[in-house]
Amino acid sequence: MTTDTTTASLAVREAASGTARRRITRNDVMMYAAILVFGIVAPIIFPNYTYQIAVLWLMVLFAQTWDLVGGQMGYNSLGNIFFFGAGMYICTVTQIGLFTDVGAYTSSSDGGQFEFSTEQYYIGVAVGLVLAAIGASVLAVMLGWIVFGLRGPYFAIGTLGIALGAGELVGAWEWVGGGGGIPIPVYPGSGDGKAFFYYALCFGTAVATFAFLKWLYSTRFGLAINAIRDDEEKAEAMGIHTLRHKTVAWAISAFFLGIAGGLFGNMTGFIEPLEVAFPVITFGIFMVAMALLGGKGTMWGPVLGAVLFHIIKETTWTYFLGWQWVALGVIIILNIMFFQQGIVGWMQEKWPDLFGIEVDRSLVADTADDRARGRGV
């Protein structure tokens, strides 16, 4: 192994474990500025694609929140979409229940006939989003004490079962519309006004999620969940309360996913359990694929993966309808076979300085010498 390769590999390992010293670089500042400028001007430049770009920001949020548990902590969940759906239903029921009877609203004879005033609509959305975030977090804490007794593929399958079961249970719950779904209260304004309103909320939520996670990963909590990922038994031996940290990390992920669910439900105007609220085979798989594509366990990997994945998805859905699943399947296969570290992970190995990663060169030299002696050189 060459010294350059050793240096790059060590840089990535140190960055993941929190031992590498990170700095804010000019590239970081330029990237932040570019994202903010694009986020502000995008609906103005591309008014016909406001909803699609709003969904892009939700995809970024999906990838970031999955990576918190799957990349930073090493617990690959296949059921995070449960919190998205739970937040969607909590928000919708709150919007309706604050001003009328939910059961009557969702019934086939009276569903959707109640007219909400402008004030009622905005109050319902605000309170609904808050309760969606809190409710999803509470559910994560409750489930965490159960599923975190599982590890590896058993944890992944267990979380997948939760998401699949939730869709079926809600589909049989007539009070919330059952399989027939619920019509969302109508936005009190024009279609363009609704598009800009929810675009702003999606963009703001994605930016807030990124900023919060970036801060979180710089704290002792970030070091603790990295230690759990690297070796959970050793982390416990060092005195880290692993169950508590795992539960809190999952609750944080659920918090933002609950908000995303509330926003997406209002954007679609109608929700039902299997295709909109708990879409395991679409959004549930997408959030994993996006994080892997960009590079799980990195800060910018989920963001880049979400952007590329969403662009490819929208392009294939538009121009190659019928082949979209084949195209996405090929991307996932190539990613797993040739880019297991993801795009950003590969770039960090090649150009660590580009990401503000400073490596202790003496440690690299000692590591290279040890490996040389081990080979008998």
N, C-alpha and C positions, 0 to 999 in steps of 0.2 A: 504494500500500500504506500502511495506517495505521500509526502508531507502535506501537499495541498489538499489531498483527499481526506487525510486524517484531520487536518484543521477544520475543514468544512463539516465533517461528521461530528466532531467534538463540539463545534459551535452550535449545531442543531440540538445535540443532547443537553448542553448546558443551558441553552435558551429554554428548552422544555422544562428543565428542572428548577429554573430560576436562579442558577448560579452564574450565568453570564450577565455582564453589566450592559444594560440597554440604555440607549440615548435617543432623544428626539432629533431626527435628522431633517435635512432640507427636504428629502423625499417624503417624509411623513407630513410635513407642513403642506407641501404641494398637493399631496393626495387628499388631505382633509379639505383643503380649499377647493379642489376640483370637485369633490363629492358634494360639498355644500352649494357650489355654484350650479352644478348640474341639477341637484335636487330642487333648487329654487326656480330655475329657468325652464326645466323640462316640460312642465305642463303648459307653459306659454309658447314654447317653440313647437311642441307636438301636442296640440290640444285634442286631436283625435285619438291619441294613445294614452290619455291621462290614466284611465283605469289600468291598462297594461303595465304602465310604469309604477303605479301604486302597488300592484301585485308584486312587481319586482322588489320593492322595498320590504314587502312581507316575506318574500323568499329569502332575502338577506337576513331578516329576523329569524326565520326558520333555521337556517344554517348555523347562525351564531348560537342560538339557544340549544340546538342539538349538540354542538361542539363543546359547550360547557360541560355536559355530562359525558358525551362519547369521546371527545378529543382530549380535553384537559383532565378529566377524571378517569377515563378509560372504561366507562360502563356504557356499552353500545346498546342504547335503547331503541326498540322498534315501535314503541307505543307513545312517544311524545305527542303524537297527534291527538291523543285523548284529551290533553289539556286545551288544545285548540278548540275542539268540539265542545268541551265543558264550558269554556269561556263564552262561546257563541250562544249556547242555550241559556246560560246565566244572564248574559247581557240582554238577550231578547225577552226572556221572561220578566226581567226587571223593568224594561221599557214598557211592557204591556201591563204588568201587575201594579205599577204605581198608580195607574189611572182607571183600570177596568179589571173585570174578572178574567183571569187567564183561561180558565176552562171554557167560558162562554165565547171568548175571542177565537179560540182554536177549534171550536166545534164546527161541524160541516154546515150547520144552519146559520150561524152568526159570525163565522170567522172573518176577520178583517173588516167588518163594517163599522167599527168604532173609529171616529175621526179624531186624530190628535191635533191639538193646537201647536203652533210654532214653539211656544214656551214649553209645553209638555214634551215635545219631541226632543229638544235639546237637553232638558233636564233628564229625561229618560236615558239618552245616550251617555251623558256624563256619569250618572249614577251607575248605569249598567256596566260601563267599562271599568269603573273602580271595583264594583263587586265581582266582575268577571276575573280580574287580576287576583283579588283576594281569595275568591272561591277556588280558583284553579290551584293557587298555592296551598290552601288548606287540604285539598284533595291530594296534592303531591306529598304533603307531610304524612297524611293518613296511610297512603299506599306505600310510602317509602319504608315504613316500619315493617312492611310485609315483603316487598319485592327485593329489598336490599339484603335479604337473607340468601338470595340467589346470586350466582356469579357466572361470568362467561356466557355461553350460549343459552343457559337456563334463564339468566336475567333477560336476555333479548327476547326469548320466546314468551316469558311471563308477561313482559310489558306489551308485547304484540297481542297476547290474549286479552289484556285489559282493554285495549283500543277496539278490538273486534267485538268483544262482549258489550262494550258501552253502546256501540251502534245498534246492536240488536235489542238491548234493553230499552233504549230511548225510543226505538221504533215501535215498541209495544206499549208505550206509556201514552195513553190517550189524552191526558190532561195537557201535555205539551204538543199535541198534534199527531203523535204516533208516527207511522210511516208516511202519512200525508203531509207532514211538515207544518211550518208556521209562516204566514205572510208577515214581513217586517213592517212596522209603522212607516208610512210614506213620508219621504223627506219633504219638508214644507218649502219648496222652492223649485227652481228649474233643474233640468238634468245636468247642465254644465256646472251649476252651483254645487250640486251634490258631488260631482266628480272632483272638483277642486277642494271641497271641504274634506272629503275622506282621503284624498291624496295628501293633503297637508298633515293629517293625523297619522297616516301610514309612514310618511317620510320622517316626521318627528319621532315616532315610536322607534323606528329602526335606528336613527341617530342616537337616541337616548339609550337604547340597548347596547349599542357599540361602545358608547362612552362609559356606561356603567361597568360593562365587562372588562374593558381595558383597565379601569381603576381596580376592579376586583382582582384581576390576575397579578397586579403589582403588590398586593397585600399578603399577609401571612396565610390568609385563607387560600389564596391562589397557590402558594407553595404547598399547603397541606393537601389539596386535591391532586396536585402533580405527584406528590409522594404516594398517594393512594394508587394512582395510575401506575407508577413505577414498581411498587412492591407494597401491597396493602398490609401484609403481615409485619414487615419491618416498620411501616408507618405506625401500626398499632403498638409495636414494641417501643417506639420512641415517644409514646404518650399521646398520639393524635387520636381523638375520638372519631373514628372513621364513620360510624353510622350517622353521627350528628352532621358531619361535613357533607356526606353524601346526600342526606335528606335536605339540607339547606340548599345545596347546589341544584337539586331537582326542583325544589320549590321556587328558586329564582328563575329557572328555565320556564316553569309553569306560569309564573307571574306574567312574563312578557307574552307567552303563547296565549294566555287567556285574553289579553288585550287584543292580540292579533285576531283571535276568533270573533270577538265582538265587532271589530272593524269589518272583517270580511263578510260577516253575516249581514250587516247593514249595507254593504256595497252590493251584494247580490240581490237583496230585496226579498229573498225567500230562502228558508233553510229547511233541510230535512236530514235525517240522521246518517245515511250511508254515503251519499255522494257529496254532500256539502259540509256537514259537521265533523264526521269521522271518516274522511277519505283515506283509508290506510294504504291502498294500493297506488295512490297518486301522491298527495302531499306528504303522507307518512313515509313513503320511500324517497321522495324527492329531497326531503331535508337531510337524509343520510347521504344520498348520492352527491348533493351539493357540497357538503363538508368534506367528503372524501376527494372529490374532484379538485377542490381548491387547496386542500391540505389540512387535515384535522390536527388539532393541537396547536394551531398557529392563530395569530390575531387576524391577519388579512386573508387567510386561506378560505374560510367560509364566505367572506364577502365576494372574493373573486369567483369562487365556485358557483355561488348563487347567480351572479351576473351572467357568466358564461352559460350555465345550465338553462337559465330562463330564456336567454336569447335563442339558444339552439332549440329549446322546446317550442317557443312561439313560432320560429321559422319552420320547423318540421310540421307543426300543427296547421300552418297556413299553406305551405307549398307542397308538402309531401304527406297529405292526409292518407292514412292507411298504413304508412311506413313509420309513423312517429315513434311507436313503441320499439320497433327494430332499431331505429337510430339511437334512441336513449339507451337501449340495451347494449349496443356496441360501445357507446361511450363508457358505460359502467364497467364492461369487460376489459376494455383497454386501460382504464384507470386502475383497476385491480391488478392486472397483469404487469403493466409497465411503469405505472406511476403510483405505487402504493403510498408514497409519502405526499402525494398531491403536487399540484403545480408550485405552490409557494414553498412547500417543503423541499422540493427539488431545487428551487431558486436559492433557498437559504444555504443549501450545501455548496452551490456553485459560487454565490456572491454574498457571503455573510455580512460584509460591510454595508451592502446596500440596505440591509434591514436594521442597521444600528447595533449589530451584535459584535461585541468586542471579546476576543478570545485570549486567554492567558497563553502566550506563545511558549513559555517555559514548560507549562503543563503539557502542551502538545508535543514538545520535543521529548519529554520524559515518557509520554505514552508511546511515541514512535520507537524510542530505544527499548522499552519493555517488550514491545511486539517483535522487534528485531531479535532480541535475545531469546524470546520464546520460539522463534523459527530457527534458532541456532546460527544467526548471521554474525 
